[in-house]
Each structure stands twice: as C-alpha cells, then as structure tokens.
C-alpha cells in the first residue's frame, strides 16, 4: 500500500471523516500489510495527493497494464480536485488501466 503521508496524518486527513469503523479498518490494515510513505515530511509546496496518484499510476504501469486494476472506493461525486479519487479514476482511464468502483454509500 502506498500512502502519501505518515499513517497518523493520513488517518486524520483521509480516513477519520468516514467514522470509527473506517478508522479501525485502517489501523488493522496497517498491522497486516506493508506500506510505503511517499512524503514523511510533506512540504506545502508539493501537491502530495496528486503526486501520489501519479506515482501509483506510474508504479502500476511499469510492468504493463495487462494485469493492473484500480480498485477505487468512491462516493461517486465527480469533484475536480487534484489528487482526489475522481482524479485518480481519470488518470487510470487515460493510462488504459481497468477500473473497479465500489460506491462508499453501499459499504
């Protein structure tokens, strides 16, 4: 798993809004799989969310896209925020990566 910022910060900025069940899921995930942090000390000058999306697409595409799929948990809002889920979906589409969407409202 690749996360843009250290787990405690990622939890605060990207997981906590979804509630205690998602917080517990994330904490459990951290104990069961390996993860890589891209920006241990983020700079305000680096667009970390979009940079992370680009890095993940690059890593996924490095071996060809034949067996690559984006599994996206998404609230189905087409917000045009750099680095958001919709942005990642668009990057995957542009790079010919298969996409499987999971609507957060159904989870």
Secondary structure, DSSP 8 states (H G I E B T S, - for coil): -EESS-HHHHIIIIIGGG-HHHHHHHHHHHHHS--EES-TT--TTS-HHHHHHHHHHHHHHTT-STT-EEEEEE-------TTSHHHHHHHHHHTT-EEEEEEGGG-
